[in-house]
Amino acid sequence: MPDLTPRQIVDELDRDIVGQAEAKRAVAVALRNRWRRKQLPDDLRAQVMPKNILLIGPTGVGKTEIARRLARLVGAPFVKVEATKYTEVGYYGRDVESLVRDLVEAAVSLVKAREKEKVSSTAKERAEGRLLDLLLPASPPSGNWSEANSDEAAERRKRSREKMKARLEAGELEDREVEITVPGRAAAPVSILGAANMEQMEMDLQGMFEKIMPKAAQARTMTVAEARPILLAQESEALLDPEKINEAAVTLAEESGIVFLDEIDKIAGGEDGGGKGPDVSRQGVQRDLLPIVEGTTVNTKYGPVRTDHVLFVAAGAFHRARPSDLMPELQGRFPIRVELQDLTRDDFARILREPRASLIVQYQALLATEGLVVEFAPDAIDAMADLAHQVNRTTQNIGARRLHTILERVVEDLSFEAPDRPEKFVKIDAAYVRERLDALAKDEDLSRFIL
């Protein structure tokens, strides 16, 4: 994990996310505290727990994006889950422990990608060697040849191999066909019908069946260009140590994992569950979350995983519920609370202009694939920001997601006509934007359904 200071973390987040300075500071400090904890003596380090964060704010203001960008920034395993998808233990559905298993799977993918990067050069050499073997099959054994003839043949073969290698590196043999052996399809997933909360057993059974019934290999003919990535993947896998990867992934998940619990306000509710039968997706889920967030051990197929030092970031709009409607014990496990602000008209304009992969940049790149150059005038961006802010105020406030709808409406005709359009340059100004959107934005009833 890079040793970024809180200020550096906020600066990096500012490159992709507009506003919400308080939330960025909170997550930056939480992340830096992980680095600080690692500098402590072992006896004290074990006692320092992460300060989990509760982000409170309407939809579309950047709650999820802050957590996602943060995990990507530091290369930490990250999972985003909706609290509403879980049910209380004992009922049909996913139990909350599965989020820890998802986190470990994300850690395994991260560690495996890093290890593959380390062995990439060796794997590439071995894959090229296998391609040469396929392009230049070995000579049949000759029992009657003299030693001199054998040496001469070996020398000729060496020269031929060197020439073939040069041609392969020059890209002259990409269309030459070779026959390679590829693994067969994996066994069908094992499913325990009607079994609730049996994910771990299903994974164990799946692994057992794969060992008992190994995948049958099959020979396939393909070009060198098609065979190279397959051979490279096979050689990379052969160079990896699965046990070492799994062990490192468990450690990474325990020390650096980030879990983003979205829609946590949807599981807030009273003890009586609203008087509508078993409250298996609300109060029960809160109770099951308590030990996970506080710190417990969850069994996974990679071994036991402790959640004591996993950072939990919860988020919710809290329109109908309040943070105080959560169980007091769960509230106490999220000591840092940050309220995110509604987006202003200026925020919308900045969202269109400033991020590295802003919606404007995305649409320009998409249409450029058709040879169409689209330029957005500054007043066009201001007009779209005005309309987004206006529609959010008069209808449902969906935050920055409103910009997706507005931009799609603005470039809809261009996107449809781009392949056949003779003119390959278009400048979009405020008049063009208003022509496409003003009538819809003014008609409040219509805008509820279209914008």
Residue, then its C-alpha position, 0 to 999 in steps of 0.5 A: m500500500p502506498d504511504l500516502t498522507p491524508r492530504q495526498i489521498v484527498d488530492e487524488l480523490d479530488r481528481d475524480i470526485v467533485g466536492q464532499a471535502e468532509a467525507k474525503r477527509a474522513v476516509a483519508v484519515a481512516l486510511r492513514n491510520r492503517w499505516r500508522r497502526k503498522q508502525l506500532p509495536d506488536d502488543l499495541r498494534a493488536q489493540v488499535m481497531p479501525k474507526n468505521i465510517l457512516l456516510i449520510g446523504p442523498t443518492g448520487v452525491g458520491k458516497t459509493e464513488i469515494a469508497r471505490r476510488l479509495a480502494r483502487l487508490v491503495g490497491a486494497p481488496f474492496v467489496k460493495v454490498e447492499a445491506t438489503k440483500y441479506t437475511e437473518v441466519g436461519y432464513y432463505g437467502r444470503d447471510v452477512e458472513s458471505l460479504v467476508r467471503d466476497l472480500v477474500e475472493a477480491a483479495v485473492s484476485l488482487v494478489k494473483a494479479r500482482e504475482k502474475e505481474k512478477v512472473s510475466s517475463t518468465a511466463k512470456e519466455r516459456a510461452e514463446g518457447r512452447l510456440l516454437d516447439l509447436l511450430l518446429p516439431a522435434s525430429p524423430p529419433s534416428g538409431n542408425w546415425s553416427e554421432a557426427n550426423s546427430d550433432e550436425a542435425a542438432e546444429r541445423r535444428k538450432r539454426s532453424r529454431e533461431k530463424m523461426k524465433a526471429r520470425l515469431e518476434a517480428g510478427e510474421l507467423e501470427d496467422r500460422e496454425v498450431e494445435i494446443t491442448v486446453p483444459g475442458r470445461a469445469a464441472a457444473p456448479v453444485s447446488i443444494l436445493g432449498a438449503a439456506n445459508m449453505e454457501q460454504m458447503e456448496m463451495d466445499l462440495q464444488g472443490m471436491f467434485e472438481k478433484i474427483m472429476p478432473k477437467a478433460a483436456q482437449a486439443r484445438t487448432m488455432t492461429v499463433a495469435e489466438a494461442r499466445p494468450i492461452l499459453l501465456a495464461q497457462e504458463s503464468e498459472a504454472l509459475l504461481d504457488p496457490e498456497k502462498i497466494n491464498e495465505a497472502a490474500v487472507t492476510l491482505a483481506e484482514e489487514s487492508g480490506i474495505v467493505f462498503l455497506d450501502e443502503i444501510d438505512k433500509i434495514a433500520g427499523g423498530e424492534d417489532g419489525g413494523g408488525k408485518g411478520p418476521d423482520v428477517s431483512r432488517q433487525g435480524v440483519q443488524r444483529d448479524l452485522l454486529p459481530i462482523v463489524e466488531g470483529t469475529t472469525v469467518n470460515t472461508k475456503y481459504g481458511p479462517v478470516r478475522t474481521d477485527h481490522v477490516l474497515f467498514v464504510a456504511a452509507g445511506a440516504f436516511h430519507r425515511a429513517r434516521p441513524s438513531d433508528l439503527m440498533p444502538e450497538l450497531q450505531g456504536r460500531f460506526p463512530i465517525r459520521v459524515e453528512l454529505q451535501d446536496l449537489t449545487r448547480d456549480d457542482f454539476a458544472r464541475i462534474l462535467r468539466e473536471p474529473r479525468a473520465s468525466l461524462i463529457v470525455q466519455y461521450q467524446a471518446l465514444l463518438a470519436t470511434e465513429g470518426l465524429v468529433v464533438e465539442f461542447a461549448p462552455d455555455a452548453i455545459d452550464a446549460m446542462a448543469d442548470l437543467a440538471h439542478q432544476v429537474n432535481r429540485t422539481t422532481q426526484n433528486i437523484g444527484a449526479r445520476r441526472l447528468h447521465t440522462i440529460l447528456e444521453r438526451v443531448v447526444e441521442d441523435l448524434s449517437f444514432e446518426a454518427p456512422d452515416r453522418p457526412e459531417k464529422f465535426v459538431k459543436i454543441d452550444a447552449a442553444y442546442v442543449r435547450e432545443r433538446l431539453d427545454a420542453l421536457a424540463k418545463d413540463e414537470d409531469l413529463s420530466r418525472f418520467i423522461l428526465 
